[in-house]
Amino acid sequence: MNKSPQHTLLIAAACLLALLSTVGTSLPYPILPPLFASGVENGLNGFLGLPPKLLFGIALTVNPVGLLIGATLLGPVSDRYGRRPVLLATAFGAAAGHAVTALALVAESYPLFIVARFATGLMEGNGAVARALLAEKLAGPERVKALSWLNGAFHLGWLAGPLLAGLTVGFGLAVPFLVAIGALVLAGLLVMAAVPRQPSGGAATSLLQVARDNHVLHLLRHPELRTLFIIQLACCSGVTAFYDFFPLWLVEVGGFGTQRIAIVNTLLCGVMTAAAIAAGRVGGGDPLRRAGWFACAIGAAVACVAGGGLWLGIGAIVLFGIPNAFYNAAVQPWAAERFAAHGQGAVMGMLSTTFCLASIATALAGSVLVLVDTRLVLAAGAALSLWAGWRLHRWRAQLAHADRAVSRNEISNATTTATTTPTMIATMSATDRTTP
C-alpha cells in the first residue's frame, strides 16, 4: 500500500483513537468482577443494599448506553461541524471521563462511577467518525487496507485494556485510568497534526437539530438496511454476551482474579488482532456466505464456554477471536459497497450503533439471568449468533434472487429500447416524407 506521509499520519491517528476507544470500554472488565463478586463488601458492591451481581450488570450497561448515543449522533455531528473538532472534543472528553472514573473508584462511590462510565462511553462513540474520516480521505485498495487496520486497532483495544489493567492495578485502582488519560491526550495531539482544518458543511444549524434530524437510525426506513440491522443485532448480541460475561464465568468456574483474567483476555485479543489483519488480505467468494459461516462459528465458540468445563471454555474464549475478526472483515466491506449511496459515515455509524444496542440489551438481560446462572447469558448469546448465521444464508439467497430479477429487467428494457428505436426512426422518417 503506497501511502503519502500525510496519509500515514492520518491512518495512525484514526487507529490510535480506535484503540483507545475500545481500551476505555474494556479497561474495567478484569477490575470489576473481583470488586463485585469476591464476597468482600465495599462501597461499590454494597450500594443501597442491592445484589452485587445486579450492580455489576448495571455498571456494564451504562458505558454501552453512552457508546450508543455517541455512535448514533457523532457521525452526523461531524458531517456538520467537521471530523477534526469532533475527534478532538471526544479524545479530550474521554480523558476527563477516565479521570472521574479513577476518582470514583478511589472514593468507592458507585453513583459517581456510573456517571463517569456513561460520559466516557459517550465520548468513545467516535469510531464511526474515524471510519468516515478514512473512507472520505482514502480511496481504492488504500481505503480497504486502512479500514482493515482500523478494525485491528478496535480488536487490539480488547487486549490492551485488560492487559493494562492487569499490569498496573497492583499499584492502585486509579493507575490504569491515569495511563489511559495520558494516551488519550497524545491521541488528541496526533489528531491535531494529522487531520486538516476544514470549513463546516451546510447551513448554520444547531447541535440539537443536527442530532434530531440526522441520526443514523433514519437508515432503518430502507428494507435492506433494516434486515442488515436485525441480523447484525443478533450476531452482536452473542458477541457482547461473550465479552461482558466471560470474565465473570472465569471468576465463578475457575476462581480467577484480575491478573489471570487479563492473561486469558490477552490470548483472546492477540489471536483476534492477528486474525483481523489477516482477514483484510483474504478475499474472494461470496461475502455473505462467509459471514454466515463465521456467525455460526461465533455461536459455537460461545456455546462451548456456556456448556463446557474450565479448559474447554478457555480454549473457546481464545479461539473466539478468529471467527469474530473474519465476520467483521466480510460484513463491513460488503455493506460499504452495497449501501455507499447512503453515505459511508451513516452506514458505518449504523453498524457501530448496532453493536452498542447489543451491548445494552445483553448487559440488561444478563444482569437478570446472571442471578440464576452466568451460563444462561452465554447460552442465549450463542443461540442468537447461530440464528444470525442461518438468517444470513437465507438473506443471501433472497438478495441473489432479487438481483437476478433486476438484471433481467434491465436486459429486457435495454432489448426493448434497442428494438423500438429503429422502428421509431423509420416511422418518423415516413411521417416526414408524407408531411406537406
C-alpha positions in Angstrom: 0.0 0.0 0.0 1.7 3.2 -1.2 0.8 5.9 1.3 1.9 9.6 1.4 3.3 10.7 4.8 0.1 12.7 5.4 -2.0 9.6 4.8 0.2 7.5 7.1 -0.2 10.0 9.9 -4.0 10.1 9.2 -4.3 6.3 9.5 -2.1 6.3 12.6 -4.3 8.9 14.3 -7.5 7.1 13.4 -6.2 3.7 14.6 -4.9 5.2 17.9 -8.3 6.7 18.6 -10.0 3.4 17.7 -7.6 1.5 20.0 -8.2 3.9 22.9 -12.0 3.9 22.4 -12.0 0.1 22.9 -9.5 0.4 25.7 -11.9 2.7 27.6 -14.6 0.1 27.3 -12.6 -3.0 28.2 -10.3 -1.5 30.8 -12.6 -2.1 33.8 -13.5 -5.7 32.8 -10.8 -7.5 34.8 -11.1 -4.9 37.6 -14.8 -5.0 38.2 -15.6 -8.8 38.7 -13.4 -9.2 41.8 -14.8 -6.0 43.2 -18.4 -7.2 42.8 -18.1 -11.0 43.0 -15.3 -11.7 45.5 -17.7 -11.6 48.5 -15.7 -8.8 50.2 -18.0 -5.9 50.9 -17.0 -2.4 49.8 -18.7 0.9 48.9 -19.2 -0.2 45.3 -20.9 -3.6 45.7 -22.9 -2.5 48.8 -24.7 0.4 47.2 -28.3 0.6 48.6 -28.1 -3.0 49.7 -28.7 -4.2 46.1 -27.3 -7.6 45.0 -23.6 -7.2 43.9 -24.3 -9.0 40.6 -27.1 -6.7 39.8 -24.8 -3.7 40.5 -22.2 -5.3 38.3 -24.7 -5.7 35.4 -25.7 -2.0 35.7 -22.0 -1.0 35.7 -21.5 -2.9 32.5 -24.6 -1.3 30.9 -24.0 2.4 31.3 -20.9 2.5 29.2 -22.6 0.9 26.2 -25.5 3.4 26.7 -23.1 6.2 26.3 -21.4 4.5 23.3 -24.8 4.0 21.7 -25.7 7.7 21.9 -22.3 8.7 20.7 -22.3 6.3 17.8 -25.7 7.4 16.7 -25.1 11.1 16.9 -21.3 11.9 16.5 -21.2 10.9 12.8 -23.9 13.3 11.7 -22.5 16.0 14.0 -19.1 15.5 12.4 -20.7 15.9 8.9 -22.0 19.3 10.0 -19.1 20.6 12.1 -16.1 18.7 10.6 -14.2 15.5 11.6 -11.4 17.3 13.3 -13.2 19.3 16.1 -15.4 16.2 16.9 -12.4 13.9 17.2 -10.5 16.4 19.3 -13.5 17.0 21.6 -14.2 13.3 22.1 -10.5 12.5 22.8 -10.1 15.1 25.5 -13.6 14.4 26.8 -12.8 10.7 27.2 -9.6 11.6 29.1 -11.7 13.7 31.5 -14.1 10.8 31.9 -11.3 8.4 32.9 -10.2 11.0 35.5 -13.6 11.0 37.1 -13.7 7.2 36.9 -10.5 6.9 38.8 -11.8 9.3 41.4 -15.0 7.3 41.8 -13.0 4.0 42.3 -10.7 5.6 44.9 -13.7 7.1 46.8 -15.8 3.9 46.3 -18.7 6.0 45.0 -21.0 3.8 42.9 -23.2 6.7 41.6 -20.1 8.8 40.5 -18.7 5.7 38.9 -21.9 5.2 36.9 -21.9 8.8 35.7 -18.3 8.7 34.7 -18.7 5.5 32.8 -21.6 6.9 30.9 -19.8 10.1 30.0 -16.7 8.2 28.9 -18.8 5.9 26.7 -20.5 9.0 25.1 -17.1 10.4 24.1 -15.8 7.0 23.0 -18.6 6.5 20.5 -16.4 8.2 17.9 -15.5 5.0 16.0 -17.9 5.9 13.2 -16.2 9.3 12.8 -12.8 7.6 12.5 -14.1 5.2 9.8 -15.8 8.1 7.9 -12.6 10.0 8.0 -10.6 7.2 6.4 -13.4 6.4 3.9 -13.6 10.0 2.6 -9.8 10.8 2.6 -8.6 7.5 1.1 -9.7 5.5 -2.0 -9.4 2.1 -3.6 -7.1 -0.6 -2.0 -5.6 2.1 0.3 -9.0 2.6 1.9 -9.7 -1.1 2.2 -6.4 -1.8 3.9 -6.7 1.2 6.1 -10.2 0.1 7.3 -8.7 -3.3 8.0 -6.0 -1.8 10.2 -8.7 0.3 11.9 -10.7 -2.9 12.7 -7.5 -4.4 14.0 -7.0 -1.4 16.3 -10.5 -1.9 17.7 -9.8 -5.5 18.4 -6.4 -4.7 19.9 -8.2 -2.5 22.4 -9.8 -5.5 23.9 -6.3 -6.8 24.6 -4.7 -3.6 25.6 -7.4 -2.5 28.1 -7.5 -5.6 30.3 -3.7 -6.1 29.9 -3.1 -2.5 31.0 -5.4 -3.2 34.0 -3.7 -6.4 34.9 -0.2 -4.8 34.7 -1.0 -1.6 36.6 -3.9 -2.3 39.0 -1.4 -3.6 41.6 -0.2 0.0 42.0 -3.8 1.2 42.7 -7.2 1.0 41.2 -6.8 4.5 39.7 -3.5 3.8 37.9 -4.8 2.1 34.8 -7.1 5.0 34.1 -4.4 7.6 34.6 -2.3 5.8 32.0 -5.3 5.9 29.6 -5.6 9.6 30.2 -2.1 10.2 29.1 -2.6 8.1 26.0 -5.8 10.0 25.0 -4.0 13.3 25.3 -1.3 12.1 23.0 -4.0 10.8 20.6 -5.6 14.3 20.6 -2.3 15.9 19.7 -1.8 13.4 16.9 -5.3 14.3 15.5 -4.2 18.0 15.6 -1.2 17.2 13.4 -2.9 14.7 11.1 -6.4 16.0 10.3 -6.5 19.3 8.4 -8.9 22.1 9.3 -11.9 22.2 7.1 -15.0 24.5 7.0 -18.1 23.0 8.5 -20.6 21.8 6.0 -24.1 23.0 5.4 -26.1 26.0 6.6 -25.9 27.2 10.2 -27.7 24.5 12.3 -28.0 24.0 16.0 -26.3 20.9 17.5 -29.7 19.8 18.8 -31.3 20.0 15.3 -28.4 18.0 13.8 -28.8 15.3 16.4 -32.6 15.2 16.0 -32.8 15.2 12.2 -29.7 13.3 11.0 -29.1 10.4 13.4 -28.1 7.1 11.7 -31.3 5.2 12.7 -33.0 7.0 9.9 -31.4 4.4 7.7 -33.8 1.8 9.1 -36.5 3.2 6.8 -34.8 1.2 4.0 -35.8 -2.5 3.9 -32.4 -4.0 3.1 -30.6 -1.9 5.8 -33.3 -2.8 8.3 -32.7 -6.5 7.6 -28.9 -6.0 8.0 -29.6 -4.2 11.3 -31.7 -7.1 12.7 -29.1 -9.7 11.7 -26.2 -7.7 12.9 -28.0 -7.0 16.2 -28.5 -10.8 16.8 -24.9 -11.6 16.0 -23.5 -8.8 18.1 -25.7 -9.9 21.0 -23.8 -13.1 21.0 -20.5 -11.3 20.8 -21.3 -8.8 23.6 -22.8 -11.5 25.9 -19.4 -13.2 25.5 -17.4 -10.1 26.1 -19.4 -8.9 29.1 -19.7 -12.2 31.0 -16.8 -14.5 30.2 -14.7 -12.7 32.9 -17.4 -13.4 35.5 -17.6 -17.0 34.2 -13.9 -17.3 34.8 -14.3 -16.0 38.4 -17.1 -18.4 39.1 -15.9 -21.5 37.3 -12.1 -21.1 37.8 -11.8 -18.7 40.7 -9.8 -16.4 38.5 -8.6 -12.9 39.8 -7.8 -9.8 37.8 -4.4 -10.8 36.5 -5.4 -14.3 35.4 -8.5 -12.9 33.6 -6.1 -10.4 31.9 -3.9 -13.3 30.7 -6.8 -15.1 29.1 -8.1 -11.9 27.5 -4.6 -11.2 26.2 -4.5 -14.5 24.4 -8.0 -13.9 23.0 -7.3 -10.4 21.7 -3.8 -11.3 20.4 -5.5 -14.0 18.2 -8.3 -11.7 17.2 -6.0 -8.8 16.3 -3.8 -11.1 14.1 -6.9 -12.5 12.5 -8.3 -9.0 11.8 -5.1 -8.1 10.0 -5.0 -11.4 8.0 -8.7 -11.0 7.2 -8.1 -7.7 5.4 -5.8 -9.5 3.0 -8.1 -12.5 2.3 -10.9 -12.0 -0.2 -12.8 -14.0 -2.8 -16.1 -15.8 -2.6 -19.5 -14.6 -1.6 -19.0 -12.3 1.4 -22.5 -13.0 2.9 -21.9 -16.8 2.6 -18.6 -16.3 4.5 -20.2 -14.0 7.1 -23.0 -16.6 7.7 -20.5 -19.4 8.5 -18.4 -17.1 10.7 -21.5 -16.1 12.6 -22.2 -19.8 13.2 -18.7 -20.3 14.4 -19.1 -17.4 16.8 -22.2 -19.1 18.2 -20.4 -22.4 18.5 -17.5 -20.8 20.5 -19.8 -19.1 22.9 -21.8 -22.3 23.4 -18.6 -24.1 24.3 -18.0 -21.6 27.1 -21.6 -21.9 28.3 -21.7 -25.7 28.3 -18.1 -26.8 28.7 -15.7 -27.2 31.6 -12.9 -24.8 32.5 -10.3 -25.8 30.0 -12.7 -26.2 27.0 -14.1 -22.8 27.9 -10.7 -21.2 28.0 -9.9 -22.7 24.6 -13.1 -21.5 23.1 -12.5 -18.0 24.6 -9.1 -17.7 23.0 -10.2 -19.1 19.6 -13.4 -16.9 19.5 -11.3 -14.1 18.1 -10.8 -15.8 14.7 -14.4 -16.1 13.5 -15.3 -12.7 15.1 -12.5 -10.9 13.1 -13.3 -12.6 9.8 -17.1 -11.9 10.3 -16.4 -8.2 10.5 -14.0 -8.3 7.6 -16.7 -9.9 5.5 -19.7 -7.7 6.5 -18.2 -4.2 6.7 -16.7 -4.0 3.2 -19.9 -5.6 1.7 -22.1 -3.1 3.5 -19.8 -0.2 2.5 -20.1 -1.2 -1.2 -23.7 -2.1 -1.4 -25.0 0.9 0.6 -22.5 3.5 -0.4 -25.3 5.7 -1.8 -26.5 6.3 1.8 -23.1 7.7 2.9 -20.2 5.8 4.3 -20.3 7.6 7.6 -24.0 6.8 8.1 -23.6 3.1 7.2 -20.6 2.7 9.5 -22.4 4.6 12.2 -25.3 2.2 11.9 -23.0 -0.8 12.4 -21.4 0.8 15.4 -24.9 1.7 16.8 -26.0 -1.9 16.4 -23.1 -3.1 18.5 -23.9 -0.6 21.2 -27.5 -1.6 21.2 -26.5 -5.3 21.6 -24.2 -4.4 24.5 -27.0 -2.6 26.3 -29.5 -5.4 25.7 -27.1 -8.2 26.8 -26.0 -6.3 29.8 -29.6 -5.6 31.0 -30.8 -9.1 30.3 -27.6 -10.6 31.6 -27.9 -8.7 34.9 -31.1 -10.6 35.5 -30.2 -14.0 34.0 -26.9 -14.0 35.9 -28.8 -14.1 39.2 -29.8 -17.6 38.1 -26.7 -18.7 36.3 -24.0 -16.9 34.3 -24.1 -19.8 31.7 -27.6 -18.8 30.8 -26.4 -15.5 29.5 -23.7 -17.2 27.4 -26.2 -19.8 26.1 -28.6 -17.1 25.0 -25.8 -15.2 23.2 -24.7 -18.4 21.4 -28.3 -19.1 20.2 -28.6 -15.5 18.8 -25.3 -15.7 16.9 -26.3 -19.1 15.4 -29.6 -17.7 14.3 -27.8 -14.7 12.7 -25.6 -17.2 10.7 -28.7 -19.1 9.5 -30.5 -15.8 8.6 -27.5 -14.6 6.6 -27.6 -17.7 4.4 -31.3 -17.2 3.7 -30.9 -13.5 3.1 -28.1 -14.1 0.7 -30.3 -16.3 -1.4 -33.1 -13.8 -1.3 -30.8 -10.9 -2.4 -29.3 -13.1 -5.2 -32.8 -13.8 -6.5 -33.8 -10.1 -6.3 -30.5 -9.0 -8.0 -31.1 -11.5 -10.8 -34.6 -10.2 -11.3 -33.3 -6.6 -11.5 -30.7 -7.7 -14.1 -33.3 -9.5 -16.2 -35.5 -6.4 -16.2 -32.6 -4.2 -17.2 -31.7 -6.5 -20.0 -35.3 -6.7 -21.1 -35.6 -2.9 -21.0 -32.4 -2.5 -23.0 -33.5 -5.0 -25.6 -36.9 -3.3 -25.9 -35.2 0.1 -26.3 -32.8 -1.3 -29.0 -35.7 -2.9 -30.9 -38.1 0.1 -30.6 -35.6 2.8 -31.6 -35.1 1.9 -35.3 -38.8 1.4 -35.7 -39.5 4.8 -34.3 -36.9 6.4 -36.5 -38.4 4.7 -39.6 -41.9 5.8 -38.6 -40.7 9.4 -38.1 -38.9 9.3 -41.5 -42.1 8.1 -43.2 -44.1 10.8 -41.5 -41.6 13.4 -42.6 -41.9 12.2 -46.2 -45.7 12.4 -46.2 -46.0 15.7 -44.4 -46.9 18.5 -46.9 
